[in-house]
Amino acid sequence: MRVAIFGATGMVGQGVLREALLAEDVREVLTVGRRPTGQRDPKLRELTVADVGELASVRADLTDVDACFYCLGVSSLGLDEAAYTRVSYDYPLAAARLLAEVSPQVTFVYVSGVGTDSTGQGRVMWARVKGRTENAIMELLPNGYAARPGFIKPTYGAVSRTRAYRIGYAVTRPLFPVLRRLFPNQVTTTDGIGRAMLRVAREGSPTRVLGNRELR
């Protein structure tokens, strides 16, 4: 497979990138973002863009991609709806629209989150924006999916770029074994998400919205 990853420098993206590079059936991994990952691997090719919403410069590179894992995201803290929509709707739709043209059979997995509002009309801003994004991607791409992880444990050195999240993960890390035992379907890991997304790319899924239970 040829795999593209958006947001490979984020916490989830780091886990997905690791698993893609380890997978024997992945022959090339393309990362798309504004900064390099710092990783080195014969399979890896990094595509740097100034604006993730403007992808014309990487159009040829994304032709004939088998799977795209869209892990790029931002915290809604301190953002109004317009700013959050630009990152969480406009950017992923730009990628999905381009791939619909150059790789129409691509398996596209958009990383959303538990609590996302499928109606796109709810009172919680981030949930309705991501709900609209999920719906648009699944309407545009026949092999479009939404992944909704719950509590995520960063593994194998994955680190969140959001300071508040880093603090939260540090505080809750000792509790992870207890949380996993008490709420097994609500917690996962960055490497687990990566393996789940690769399995969807290989085999598809009977459901297009993958909650934490399905990801596990």
C-alpha positions in Angstrom: 0.0 0.0 0.0 0.9 3.7 -0.5 -0.3 5.5 2.6 -0.6 9.3 3.2 -0.8 10.7 6.7 -1.9 14.2 7.5 -0.9 15.5 11.0 1.9 13.0 11.5 3.6 15.3 14.1 0.6 15.2 16.4 0.1 12.6 19.1 -2.3 10.3 17.2 -0.4 10.9 14.0 2.9 9.8 15.6 1.3 6.5 16.5 -0.2 6.0 13.1 3.1 6.8 11.4 5.0 4.3 13.6 2.6 1.5 12.7 2.6 2.3 9.0 6.4 2.2 8.9 6.4 -1.1 10.7 3.7 -2.7 8.5 5.2 -5.1 5.9 2.4 -4.4 3.4 3.1 -0.7 3.4 5.7 0.2 0.8 5.6 4.0 1.0 4.4 6.5 3.6 3.8 10.1 2.6 3.4 12.6 5.4 1.7 15.9 4.6 2.1 18.9 6.9 3.8 22.2 7.6 6.8 20.8 9.4 8.9 17.6 9.1 8.4 14.7 11.5 12.1 14.2 12.3 11.7 10.5 11.4 14.1 8.7 9.1 13.0 5.6 7.2 13.5 4.2 3.7 9.7 4.1 3.3 9.1 7.7 4.4 8.7 10.7 2.1 7.7 14.0 3.7 5.7 16.5 1.8 5.9 20.0 3.3 3.2 22.6 2.5 2.8 26.1 3.7 -1.0 25.8 4.0 -2.7 22.5 4.6 -5.8 23.8 2.9 -3.8 24.4 -0.4 -2.7 21.1 -1.7 -2.1 21.8 -5.4 1.7 21.4 -5.0 1.3 17.8 -3.8 -1.4 16.7 -6.2 0.8 14.5 -8.2 2.3 12.9 -5.1 -1.1 11.9 -3.8 -2.2 10.3 -7.0 -2.8 6.5 -6.6 -2.7 6.6 -2.8 -4.3 3.5 -1.3 -5.1 4.9 2.1 -5.1 8.3 3.8 -5.2 8.7 7.6 -6.2 12.2 8.5 -4.9 12.9 12.0 -4.5 16.7 11.8 -6.5 18.5 14.5 -6.5 21.3 17.0 -8.0 21.9 20.5 -11.1 24.0 20.4 -9.9 25.8 23.6 -9.8 29.5 22.9 -11.0 29.3 19.3 -14.2 30.6 17.9 -16.2 28.5 15.5 -14.8 30.1 12.4 -11.2 29.4 13.3 -12.0 25.9 14.5 -14.0 25.2 11.3 -11.0 26.2 9.2 -8.8 23.5 10.8 -11.4 20.8 11.5 -13.6 21.1 8.4 -12.0 23.1 5.6 -8.6 21.4 5.9 -9.8 17.8 5.9 -12.3 18.5 3.2 -9.5 20.0 1.0 -7.6 16.7 1.4 -10.7 14.6 0.8 -11.7 16.5 -2.3 -8.3 16.2 -3.9 -8.1 12.5 -3.2 -11.6 12.0 -4.6 -10.1 13.3 -7.9 -6.7 11.6 -8.0 -7.3 8.5 -5.9 -11.1 7.9 -5.8 -11.0 4.5 -4.3 -8.8 5.6 -1.4 -9.6 4.5 2.1 -9.9 7.8 4.0 -10.0 7.6 7.8 -10.7 10.9 9.5 -9.8 11.1 13.2 -12.7 12.7 15.0 -13.5 11.9 18.7 -15.9 10.4 21.1 -18.9 12.7 21.5 -18.9 14.0 18.0 -22.4 15.1 16.9 -23.5 13.3 13.7 -26.4 15.8 13.2 -23.9 18.7 13.0 -26.5 20.9 14.7 -25.8 20.4 18.4 -24.9 22.9 21.1 -21.3 21.9 21.5 -19.3 23.7 18.9 -16.4 21.2 18.4 -18.8 18.3 18.2 -21.1 19.8 15.6 -18.1 20.9 13.4 -16.6 17.5 13.5 -19.9 15.9 12.8 -20.3 18.0 9.7 -16.8 17.0 8.6 -17.5 13.3 9.1 -20.7 13.5 7.1 -19.1 15.4 4.3 -16.2 13.0 4.0 -18.4 9.9 4.0 -20.7 11.4 1.4 -17.8 12.4 -0.8 -15.7 9.2 -0.6 -17.2 5.7 -0.9 -14.4 4.4 1.4 -14.5 7.3 3.9 -14.6 6.5 7.6 -14.6 8.4 10.9 -12.6 7.2 13.8 -13.8 8.3 17.3 -11.3 7.3 19.9 -12.0 7.9 23.6 -9.3 8.3 26.2 -6.0 7.7 24.4 -2.8 6.6 26.1 0.3 7.9 24.2 2.7 5.0 23.6 6.2 4.5 22.2 7.2 8.1 22.8 4.1 9.8 21.2 3.6 13.2 22.7 0.7 15.7 22.3 1.6 19.1 21.1 -1.1 20.7 23.2 0.3 21.6 26.7 -2.9 21.1 28.5 -3.2 17.6 27.0 0.4 16.8 28.0 -0.4 17.7 31.6 -3.6 15.7 31.5 -1.9 12.6 30.2 0.9 12.9 32.7 -1.6 13.1 35.6 -3.7 10.2 34.4 -0.9 7.9 33.2 -0.8 6.0 36.5 -4.5 5.5 36.3 -4.5 4.0 32.9 -4.4 0.3 33.9 -7.4 0.9 36.2 -9.3 2.8 33.6 -8.7 0.1 31.0 -9.9 -2.5 33.4 -13.0 -0.6 34.5 -13.9 0.9 31.1 -12.2 -1.3 28.5 -14.3 0.1 25.6 -13.5 3.7 26.4 -9.7 3.7 26.3 -7.1 2.9 23.7 -3.5 3.7 22.7 -1.8 5.6 19.9 -0.3 2.4 18.5 -3.6 0.6 18.8 -5.3 3.4 16.8 -2.6 3.0 14.1 -3.1 -0.7 13.8 -6.9 -0.3 13.6 -6.7 2.2 10.9 -4.3 0.0 8.8 -6.7 -2.9 9.3 -9.6 -0.7 7.9 -7.4 0.1 4.9 -6.8 -3.6 4.3 -10.2 -5.0 4.9 -12.7 -2.2 5.2 -15.3 -2.1 8.0 -19.0 -3.0 8.3 -19.5 0.4 10.0 -18.2 3.7 8.8 -18.2 5.4 12.2 -15.7 3.6 14.3 -16.2 4.3 18.0 -13.6 3.4 20.6 -15.0 -0.1 20.9 -14.7 -0.8 17.2 -11.2 0.6 17.1 -10.1 -1.7 19.9 
